[in-house]
Amino acid sequence: MVQACIQQAPRVQNNTRWVKLQERWIKCNVEAGFFIDQGITTIACCARNSNDELQYAQTRQYNLKLSTLEGD
């Protein structure tokens, strides 16, 4: 009888957290997704002000087969 040994990956503590922006600053976050087999590329972005209020958001899907290098 063979017993399987499952090893758990060590936990990584992430200390990243939101830091309030300077007054009158805007922060923009962007993300892209690449679905090569389907020939689809997606993008999303959002902008927040120094009070962490959402100012703008957008998502789009393109019927393009882009690589991660081309999409960046």
MIDOSE-1310 file (N, C-alpha, C; in nm, 2 decimals, decimal comma, always signed):
residues 72
mvqa	+0,08/-0,12/+0,00/+0,00/+0,00/+0,00/+0,09/+0,12/+0,00; +0,06/+0,22/-0,09/+0,13/+0,34/-0,10/+0,06/+0,45/-0,03; +0,12/+0,53/+0,05/+0,06/+0,64/+0,12/+0,11/+0,77/+0,06; +0,01/+0,86/+0,03/+0,05/+0,99/-0,03/+0,08/+1,08/+0,08
ciqq	+0,18/+1,16/+0,06/+0,22/+1,26/+0,16/+0,20/+1,40/+0,10; +0,11/+1,47/+0,16/+0,07/+1,60/+0,11/+0,15/+1,71/+0,19; +0,23/+1,79/+0,12/+0,30/+1,89/+0,19/+0,23/+2,02/+0,17; +0,22/+2,10/+0,27/+0,16/+2,23/+0,27/+0,26/+2,33/+0,24
aprv	+0,23/+2,42/+0,15/+0,33/+2,53/+0,12/+0,33/+2,63/+0,24; +0,45/+2,68/+0,27/+0,46/+2,77/+0,38/+0,38/+2,90/+0,35; +0,32/+2,95/+0,46/+0,23/+3,07/+0,44/+0,32/+3,19/+0,43; +0,29/+3,28/+0,34/+0,36/+3,41/+0,32/+0,27/+3,52/+0,38
qnnt	+0,33/+3,59/+0,47/+0,26/+3,71/+0,53/+0,27/+3,83/+0,44; +0,16/+3,88/+0,40/+0,15/+4,00/+0,32/+0,12/+4,12/+0,40; +0,22/+4,21/+0,42/+0,20/+4,33/+0,50/+0,16/+4,45/+0,42; +0,12/+4,43/+0,29/+0,08/+4,54/+0,20/-0,06/+4,59/+0,25
rwvk	-0,07/+4,72/+0,26/-0,20/+4,78/+0,29/-0,22/+4,91/+0,23; -0,34/+4,96/+0,22/-0,37/+5,09/+0,15/-0,31/+5,20/+0,24; -0,24/+5,29/+0,18/-0,19/+5,41/+0,24/-0,26/+5,53/+0,19; -0,31/+5,62/+0,27/-0,38/+5,74/+0,23/-0,30/+5,82/+0,14
lqer	-0,35/+5,87/+0,03/-0,28/+5,95/-0,07/-0,27/+6,09/-0,01; -0,18/+6,17/-0,07/-0,17/+6,31/-0,03/-0,30/+6,38/-0,08; -0,33/+6,49/-0,02/-0,45/+6,56/-0,06/-0,45/+6,60/-0,20; -0,56/+6,58/-0,27/-0,59/+6,61/-0,41/-0,51/+6,52/-0,51
wikc	-0,46/+6,41/-0,46/-0,40/+6,31/-0,55/-0,50/+6,21/-0,60; -0,48/+6,14/-0,71/-0,56/+6,04/-0,76/-0,47/+5,92/-0,79; -0,52/+5,80/-0,75/-0,45/+5,67/-0,77/-0,53/+5,59/-0,87; -0,46/+5,54/-0,97/-0,52/+5,46/-1,08/-0,47/+5,31/-1,07
nvea	-0,55/+5,21/-1,06/-0,51/+5,07/-1,06/-0,56/+5,01/-1,19; -0,47/+4,94/-1,26/-0,51/+4,87/-1,38/-0,48/+4,72/-1,38; -0,55/+4,65/-1,45/-0,53/+4,50/-1,46/-0,57/+4,45/-1,60; -0,50/+4,35/-1,64/-0,53/+4,29/-1,78/-0,54/+4,14/-1,76
gffi	-0,62/+4,08/-1,84/-0,64/+3,93/-1,85/-0,62/+3,88/-1,99; -0,55/+3,77/-2,01/-0,52/+3,72/-2,14/-0,57/+3,58/-2,15; -0,66/+3,56/-2,24/-0,73/+3,43/-2,27/-0,69/+3,38/-2,41; -0,57/+3,33/-2,42/-0,51/+3,30/-2,55/-0,59/+3,21/-2,63
dqgi	-0,63/+3,09/-2,57/-0,71/+2,99/-2,64/-0,84/+3,05/-2,70; -0,90/+3,14/-2,63/-1,03/+3,20/-2,67/-1,01/+3,33/-2,76; -0,88/+3,37/-2,77/-0,85/+3,49/-2,85/-0,91/+3,62/-2,79; -0,91/+3,63/-2,66/-0,97/+3,74/-2,59/-0,87/+3,81/-2,49
ttia	-0,87/+3,94/-2,49/-0,79/+4,02/-2,39/-0,89/+4,11/-2,32; -0,88/+4,12/-2,18/-0,96/+4,20/-2,10/-0,88/+4,30/-2,03; -0,94/+4,42/-2,00/-0,87/+4,52/-1,92/-0,97/+4,58/-1,82; -0,92/+4,62/-1,71/-1,00/+4,69/-1,61/-0,92/+4,80/-1,54
ccar	-0,98/+4,91/-1,50/-0,91/+5,01/-1,43/-1,01/+5,08/-1,34; -0,95/+5,14/-1,23/-1,03/+5,22/-1,14/-0,94/+5,33/-1,09; -1,00/+5,45/-1,05/-0,93/+5,56/-1,00/-1,00/+5,60/-0,87; -0,92/+5,63/-0,76/-0,97/+5,67/-0,63/-0,90/+5,80/-0,59
nsnd	-0,97/+5,88/-0,52/-0,91/+6,01/-0,47/-0,85/+5,98/-0,33; -0,80/+6,09/-0,27/-0,73/+6,08/-0,14/-0,82/+6,05/-0,03; -0,95/+6,05/-0,05/-1,05/+6,00/+0,06/-1,09/+5,86/+0,03; -1,02/+5,79/-0,06/-1,05/+5,65/-0,10/-1,19/+5,64/-0,17
elqy	-1,24/+5,75/-0,23/-1,37/+5,75/-0,30/-1,35/+5,71/-0,44; -1,43/+5,62/-0,50/-1,42/+5,58/-0,64/-1,45/+5,70/-0,73; -1,36/+5,73/-0,82/-1,39/+5,84/-0,91/-1,42/+5,79/-1,05; -1,37/+5,68/-1,09/-1,38/+5,63/-1,23/-1,36/+5,48/-1,23
aqtr	-1,43/+5,40/-1,31/-1,40/+5,26/-1,33/-1,44/+5,22/-1,47; -1,37/+5,13/-1,52/-1,40/+5,08/-1,66/-1,35/+4,94/-1,68; -1,43/+4,86/-1,75/-1,38/+4,73/-1,80/-1,41/+4,72/-1,95; -1,32/+4,64/-2,02/-1,34/+4,62/-2,16/-1,29/+4,48/-2,20
qynl	-1,35/+4,43/-2,30/-1,31/+4,30/-2,36/-1,28/+4,32/-2,50; -1,17/+4,27/-2,55/-1,13/+4,28/-2,69/-1,12/+4,14/-2,75; -1,16/+4,13/-2,87/-1,15/+4,00/-2,94/-1,01/+4,00/-3,01; -0,91/+4,01/-2,93/-0,77/+4,01/-2,98/-0,69/+3,91/-2,91
klst	-0,60/+3,84/-2,98/-0,51/+3,75/-2,92/-0,37/+3,82/-2,89; -0,36/+3,88/-2,77/-0,24/+3,95/-2,74/-0,16/+3,87/-2,64; -0,03/+3,88/-2,65/+0,05/+3,81/-2,54/+0,06/+3,91/-2,42; +0,11/+3,86/-2,31/+0,13/+3,94/-2,20/+0,23/+4,05/-2,23
legd	+0,33/+4,03/-2,31/+0,43/+4,13/-2,35/+0,36/+4,24/-2,43; +0,28/+4,21/-2,52/+0,21/+4,31/-2,60/+0,10/+4,38/-2,52; +0,04/+4,31/-2,42/-0,06/+4,38/-2,34/-0,01/+4,48/-2,24; +0,11/+4,45/-2,20/+0,17/+4,54/-2,10/+0,21/+4,67/-2,17
